Amino acid sequence: MKIGCVPYDHAKPFASGWKAGEVVWDHPKGLVGRLHRGEVEVALIPVWEVLSGEKYRVVDGLGVGSRGEIRSVAVFHEKALAECRGIALTPHSMSSVQLWRVLAKGALGVNLEERSDGEARLKIGDVALRGWKKSGGRGLTDLGSVWWSWTGKPFVFGVWAMRHDFRPKAGEVEKFREGCLAGIQQRGERAADDFEKEYVTKCIRYELGAEEKEGMAEFAKRSGIEVRKIEYL
């Protein structure tokens, strides 16, 4: 299968089992477009797209999420959030943007204007991770932590999905899943340094089981949309 993946540190464990030349790298929002155009057949896309957008088939057992601190999805602010003059949102992932909107209204109780020059800044991926490392986790609000404290449920940021009309060959999904799981098991040994090792072994959760699916349903409910039935492969 032609694979679409994000160019972030948390995706490295997935990639260790893939062959060169079969992967296209892009930001989450870009991968959604590539999936629709048929440029890739399976892609790691924002869970919000699966919950609210087109109809997809999802690879069971694999995801990108957290049960608490995630570090790579955070709002950076030099003053109290409520005192910030607006918030600048990432253009790369609607899951993180929607999570911010849900948490701002509910758990955080703040109402910030969304503007490109906002004093608060929602960052994701390696940009957020570098910011977290530089600050030691200070001067930011980790959205994974806020969601976990508020709901007590895991949060799933991304899932492996394919178009609903795509039919993989026999055994392709199983082979893909096995390759990803093999890489995940070796993620600690393959990490570039101790900070990355802690990130991929303690912050990022790669499972997509019953509790994660409950977290997805909770996200849909708190976003005010219908909880749709998802086809898992």
C-alpha positions, 0 to 999 in steps of 0.5 A: 500500500502507498502510505502517507505519514506525518514528519514528526518524531512520534511517527518514527516507530511506525516507519521502521518497518516500511520499505523505502519509496512507499511513504509520502510525508506531509502534515496531517491536514495535507495527508487528508487531501492526498488520501482523497486524491488517491495519492496515498492509500492509507494515511495517519490523519487527524481523528477529527476528520474521521469523526466529522468528515468523510467516511473512512475505514480505520486500521484497528489497534493503531493510533497516536494518543495520550493518557495525560501529558503529550508535550507535542500538542500545547498552547504556549503563552507568556501570561495567564491564558485568560489575559492573552490577546487572542490565540493563533491556531496551527493550520496543520491539524483540525484535531488539535484545533477542535480539542482546543475549542472544546477545552477552552469552553469547558475545562479551561473556561476561557474565550480567546479570539482566534487570530493570526497574531494571537499572544497565545499560540497552539503548536503541534508536532516537533515544533511544540516538542522543541518548545516544550524541551526549551522551556522545560514544560513551563509557560504552556498548557498541555492539551493532553494533560487538560483532557485527561484531567477533565474527562479521565479518558484517553485522547486519540489525536490521529488514526490510520485510515483509508478511503471507504471505497478502497479495498486493500489486497488480502493480507495487506492490512495485517502486514501493515499493522504487524510492521507498525507494531514491530517498530513500536516495540523497538521505539525506545532503542531507536530514539535519538536521545533520552528526551525522545525516548521519554516522549515516545515511551511515556507520553505517546500512546500507540494503541487503539483499543476499547478505551481509546474508542470511548475517548473518541466518542467522548470527544465527539459528544463534547464537540456537539456532533453525533457519534458515528459508527466507524468501520475498523479493519 
